[in-house]
């Protein structure tokens, strides 16, 4: 990567820290992790090894065709170079300025960091997010090449408008969910007096909720689908089956997963309060809804959709909720099978699903949603049921 000295941005992160200087390369990417609020750990994601493919390391929309091993290998290279920040006061401001510059950038960045040590590469899960490499305490960050930013993003982030409005505008300009969540996480969206750093996981939640709420409003006067359709896709060992039926825009999500400890199940029905909704299902359902409502907005029409997510691959679990968003998107973009009646549609759905429909309806509102009778199933699900 060429280094433009004229474009050097020096950021002092502390004078008391002294160590060795390392050069690292960011896709660009950032992550903000919760500690004890208002204190958070804010980091630049960067690899100590230069790569011609560094730009896709934190750009999931470019991962089509890559297997899970290739993706995890990339993520393992992304150390989290960072320090603690007060999320409310956004201090130390030099670190926040650097994070905001990285989040706004659309080109890979080379940086110098002063660190005490670089740990060995390892893949670290970040609950609700994609995994990364280990955390590295860093000071005195210097951006070495000129950041390229979009005029659209600069204009929108400079406006004193509600975050929901800024989110809608950015996504309408075809910014990705990941890009918008980064901007939200480093305090670049929302009314200026209310801006602050928020954990990246929370930024995804806020971005998805704002988009879905606005999408529902946009779809109120749009025509509704009058057909029954089925589509399916497989991604990294997970199978996603989409059942669409006439009705007001709505997205229900169900998952069945085989783990070493047995069978794990979860469901989320839009508009129905799920008292026992577990955190994993909640995050997965949010990502499924984003993919579906994004498709609704593009097609300018909605319907009632049920997402069936079957997972047999433990390794894909490391890919977090991204794989749900990508898998649902893949199913929606695949060839759809149109059926002329509910009875025929349900018959085909039954033939596609594994395990069978009775398992999916067990202890869920699915039977009512699909207008089918509840069939009894065995008291427990064995791994053999899912083969």
C-alpha positions in Angstrom: 0.0 0.0 0.0 1.4 3.4 -0.9 2.1 5.8 1.9 1.3 9.5 1.4 3.3 11.5 3.9 1.3 14.6 3.0 -1.8 13.0 4.1 -0.5 11.8 7.5 -2.8 12.3 10.4 -1.1 12.2 13.8 -3.2 11.2 16.8 -1.7 11.3 20.3 -3.4 8.7 22.5 -1.2 9.2 25.6 2.2 10.3 26.6 2.8 7.9 29.5 2.8 4.8 27.3 6.0 3.8 25.6 6.6 0.7 23.5 7.5 -0.5 20.1 5.9 0.8 17.0 4.1 -1.5 14.6 2.6 -0.9 11.2 -0.9 -2.4 10.7 -3.4 -2.3 7.9 -7.1 -1.7 8.4 -9.8 -2.8 5.8 -11.0 -0.2 7.3 -12.8 -1.5 10.4 -13.6 -0.6 14.0 -15.2 -2.2 17.0 -16.5 -0.8 20.2 -16.9 -3.2 23.1 -18.8 -2.7 26.4 -16.9 -2.6 29.6 -18.5 -0.7 32.5 -20.7 2.0 31.1 -19.8 4.7 30.2 -16.4 3.2 29.8 -16.0 1.2 26.6 -13.1 -0.3 24.7 -12.8 1.3 21.2 -10.5 -0.3 18.7 -9.3 -0.2 15.1 -9.4 -3.6 13.4 -6.1 -4.0 11.6 -3.7 -6.7 10.4 0.1 -6.6 10.9 0.5 -8.3 7.5 -0.2 -6.4 4.3 -2.5 -8.1 1.9 -4.0 -7.2 -1.5 -7.3 -8.5 -0.2 -7.3 -6.5 3.1 -10.3 -4.4 1.9 -12.7 -7.4 2.2 -11.5 -8.5 5.7 -14.3 -6.5 7.3 -16.6 -6.2 4.3 -19.0 -9.2 4.5 -20.9 -8.2 1.4 -17.7 -9.2 -0.6 -17.5 -12.7 0.9 -19.8 -14.5 -1.6 -18.1 -17.7 -2.8 -15.7 -17.9 0.2 -15.8 -20.8 2.5 -16.0 -20.5 6.3 -12.3 -21.4 6.7 -11.2 -18.6 4.4 -13.4 -16.1 6.2 -12.3 -17.1 9.7 -8.6 -17.0 8.5 -9.1 -13.4 7.5 -10.9 -12.4 10.7 -8.1 -14.0 12.8 -5.7 -11.5 11.3 -7.6 -8.5 12.5 -6.1 -7.5 15.8 -8.1 -5.0 17.9 -5.7 -2.1 18.4 -7.4 0.1 21.0 -7.9 1.6 24.4 -10.6 2.6 26.9 -12.9 5.6 26.1 -15.6 7.4 27.9 -18.6 6.9 25.7 -20.5 10.0 27.0 -17.7 12.6 26.8 -16.0 10.8 23.9 -12.7 11.3 25.5 -9.8 10.9 24.8 -10.9 12.9 21.7 -7.8 12.0 19.6 -8.7 8.4 19.7 -12.3 9.1 18.9 -11.2 11.3 16.0 -9.1 8.4 14.7 -12.0 6.0 15.0 -14.3 8.3 13.2 -11.8 8.8 10.4 -11.4 5.1 10.0 -15.2 4.5 10.1 -15.8 7.1 7.4 -13.0 5.9 5.2 -13.9 3.7 2.1 -10.3 2.7 1.4 -7.8 0.5 3.3 -5.7 2.5 5.8 -2.1 1.9 7.0 -1.5 3.0 10.6 1.4 3.1 13.1 0.6 2.1 16.6 2.8 2.2 19.7 2.3 -1.1 21.6 3.9 -3.0 24.4 3.5 -6.4 22.7 1.6 -8.2 19.9 0.0 -11.4 21.0 -0.1 -14.5 18.9 -2.8 -14.8 16.4 -6.0 -16.3 17.7 -9.7 -16.3 16.8 -11.7 -14.5 19.5 -15.5 -14.7 19.5 -17.3 -11.4 20.1 -20.9 -12.3 21.1 -23.3 -11.1 18.5 -20.5 -9.9 16.1 -18.0 -11.5 13.8 -14.9 -12.9 15.5 -11.6 -11.0 15.4 -8.0 -11.4 16.5 -6.8 -10.6 20.0 -7.0 -7.2 21.6 -3.9 -5.0 21.6 -3.4 -2.1 24.0 -2.2 0.7 21.7 -1.2 4.4 21.9 0.0 7.1 19.5 -1.9 6.0 16.4 -0.8 7.6 13.1 -2.8 7.2 9.9 -0.2 7.0 7.2 -2.2 7.3 3.9 -4.9 9.6 2.9 -8.4 8.4 3.9 -10.9 8.5 1.1 -14.4 9.4 2.2 -17.8 9.6 0.5 -19.3 13.0 0.1 -22.7 11.5 0.8 -21.5 10.0 4.1 -19.8 13.3 5.1 -22.9 15.3 4.3 -25.2 13.1 6.2 -23.0 12.8 9.2 -22.6 16.5 9.4 -26.4 17.0 9.5 -28.1 17.6 12.9 -30.9 15.0 12.3 -32.3 12.0 14.2 -30.2 8.8 13.8 -33.2 7.0 12.2 -33.4 9.5 9.4 -29.6 9.4 8.8 -29.7 5.5 8.8 -32.5 5.5 6.2 -30.7 7.9 4.0 -27.4 6.0 4.1 -29.0 2.6 3.4 -31.0 4.3 0.6 -27.7 5.3 -0.9 -26.7 1.6 -0.8 -24.4 1.8 2.1 -24.2 -1.6 3.7 -25.6 -2.4 7.2 -22.0 -2.9 8.4 -20.9 0.5 7.2 -23.8 2.3 8.8 -23.4 0.4 12.1 -19.8 1.5 12.2 -20.8 5.1 11.8 -23.4 4.7 14.5 -21.0 3.0 16.9 -18.4 5.8 16.8 -20.9 8.6 17.4 -21.3 10.0 13.9 -25.1 9.7 13.6 -28.0 11.3 15.4 -28.7 14.8 16.9 -25.3 16.3 17.6 -26.0 17.0 21.3 -26.9 13.4 21.8 -24.0 11.7 20.0 -21.8 9.3 21.8 -20.0 6.0 21.3 -22.1 2.9 21.7 -21.1 -0.8 21.6 -21.0 -2.0 18.0 -23.4 -4.8 18.8 -25.9 -2.2 20.1 -25.3 -0.1 17.0 -26.3 -3.0 14.7 -29.5 -3.4 16.8 -30.4 0.3 16.6 -29.6 0.4 12.9 -31.8 -2.6 12.1 -34.7 -1.4 14.2 -34.6 2.1 12.7 -34.6 0.6 9.2 -37.4 -1.9 9.8 -39.6 0.6 11.4 -39.2 3.0 8.5 -39.6 0.2 5.9 -43.0 -0.8 7.5 -44.2 2.8 7.1 -43.0 2.9 3.5 -44.8 -0.3 2.7 -48.2 0.7 4.1 -49.6 1.9 0.7 -47.7 -0.6 -1.4 -49.4 -3.6 -3.1 -49.1 -6.9 -1.2 -48.0 -10.2 -2.7 -50.9 -12.5 -3.6 -48.9 -15.6 -4.2 -47.5 -18.4 -2.1 -43.7 -18.9 -2.8 -40.9 -21.1 -1.5 -37.2 -20.7 -1.8 -34.1 -22.1 -0.1 -30.4 -21.6 0.2 -27.5 -23.2 1.9 -24.6 -21.2 3.4 -21.7 -22.7 5.3 -23.6 -25.7 6.4 -26.8 -23.8 7.4 -30.0 -24.2 5.4 -32.5 -21.3 5.1 -36.0 -22.0 3.8 -38.3 -19.0 3.1 -42.1 -19.5 3.0 -44.0 -16.5 1.7 -47.8 -16.1 1.9 -50.3 -13.3 1.3 -50.6 -10.9 4.2 -49.3 -7.7 5.7 -45.5 -7.3 5.9 -44.2 -9.5 8.7 -41.2 -11.7 9.3 -41.2 -14.7 11.6 -38.0 -16.5 12.4 -37.4 -20.1 13.7 -34.2 -21.9 14.2 -33.2 -25.5 15.0 -29.5 -26.2 15.7 -27.6 -29.4 16.4 -24.9 -28.9 19.1 -22.6 -31.1 21.0 -25.0 -30.8 24.0 -28.0 -31.7 22.0 -30.7 -29.8 20.1 -31.1 -26.1 20.5 -34.3 -24.3 19.3 -35.5 -20.7 19.2 -38.2 -18.6 17.6 -39.2 -15.0 17.2 -42.6 -14.0 15.8 -43.0 -10.4 14.8 -45.7 -8.6 16.8 -45.9 -11.4 19.3 -44.1 -11.0 22.6 -41.8 -13.9 23.2 -41.3 -14.1 27.0 -38.6 -16.8 26.6 -36.7 -15.3 23.7 -33.0 -16.0 24.1 -30.3 -13.5 23.2 -29.0 -15.6 20.2 -32.4 -16.0 18.6 -33.1 -12.3 19.2 -30.0 -11.2 17.3 -30.5 -13.8 14.6 -34.1 -12.8 14.1 -33.1 -9.1 13.8 -30.6 -9.9 11.0 -33.2 -12.1 9.2 -35.7 -9.3 9.4 -33.2 -6.8 8.0 -32.6 -9.0 5.0 -36.3 -9.5 4.3 -37.4 -5.9 4.8 -34.5 -4.7 2.6 -35.9 -7.1 -0.1 -39.4 -5.7 0.5 -38.2 -2.2 0.0 -36.4 -3.1 -3.2 -39.3 -4.9 -4.6 -41.8 -2.2 -3.4 -44.1 -4.8 -2.0 -44.4 -7.0 1.1 -46.0 -10.2 2.4 -45.9 -12.5 5.4 -42.7 -14.4 5.5 -41.5 -17.3 7.7 -37.8 -18.0 7.9 -36.7 -21.6 8.8 -33.1 -21.8 9.8 -31.5 -25.2 10.2 -27.9 -25.4 11.4 -25.8 -28.6 11.5 -22.4 -27.1 11.3 -20.8 -26.1 14.6 -18.0 -24.2 12.8 -20.4 -21.9 11.2 -21.5 -20.7 14.7 -18.3 -18.6 14.7 -19.7 -16.5 11.9 -22.3 -15.1 14.2 -25.5 -13.4 12.9 -23.9 -12.3 9.6 -24.5 -15.8 8.3 -28.2 -15.5 9.0 -28.4 -12.2 7.1 -26.4 -13.6 4.2 -28.3 -16.9 4.2 -31.7 -15.3 4.1 -30.5 -12.8 1.4 -29.3 -15.8 -0.6 -32.6 -17.6 -0.3 -34.6 -14.5 -1.3 -32.4 -14.1 -4.4 -32.6 -17.7 -5.5 -35.2 -19.2 -7.8 -38.6 -19.1 -6.1 -41.2 -21.8 -6.5 -44.7 -20.3 -6.9 -47.7 -22.4 -5.7 -51.3 -21.8 -6.5 -52.8 -22.7 -3.1 -52.0 -22.8 0.6 -52.5 -26.6 0.6 -50.0 -27.2 -2.2 -47.5 -24.7 -0.7 -47.6 -26.4 2.6 -47.2 -29.8 1.0 -44.0 -28.6 -0.8 -42.8 -26.9 2.4 -43.2 -30.2 4.3 -41.1 -31.9 1.7 -38.3 -29.3 1.9 -38.0 -28.9 5.7 -35.7 -31.0 7.9 -36.7 -31.8 10.6 -40.3 -32.1 9.6 -42.9 -29.4 10.1 -44.3 -30.9 13.3 -41.0 -30.3 15.0 -41.0 -26.6 13.9 -44.5 -26.1 15.2 -43.9 -27.7 18.5 -44.4 -25.1 21.4 -44.4 -22.2 18.9 -47.2 -20.0 17.3 -46.2 -21.3 13.9 -49.2 -23.6 13.4 -51.6 -20.6 13.8 -49.4 -18.5 11.5 -49.5 -21.1 8.7 -53.0 -22.2 9.5 -52.1 -25.8 9.9 -53.0 -28.4 12.5 -50.4 -29.2 15.2 -49.1 -32.7 14.8 -47.6 -34.5 17.9 -43.9 -35.2 18.0 -41.7 -37.3 20.2 -41.0 -35.8 23.7 -37.4 -35.1 22.8 -35.4 -34.4 19.6 -32.5 -36.6 18.9 -29.7 -35.8 16.6 -31.0 -38.5 14.3 -34.2 -36.4 13.8 -32.2 -33.8 12.1 -30.3 -36.0 9.6 
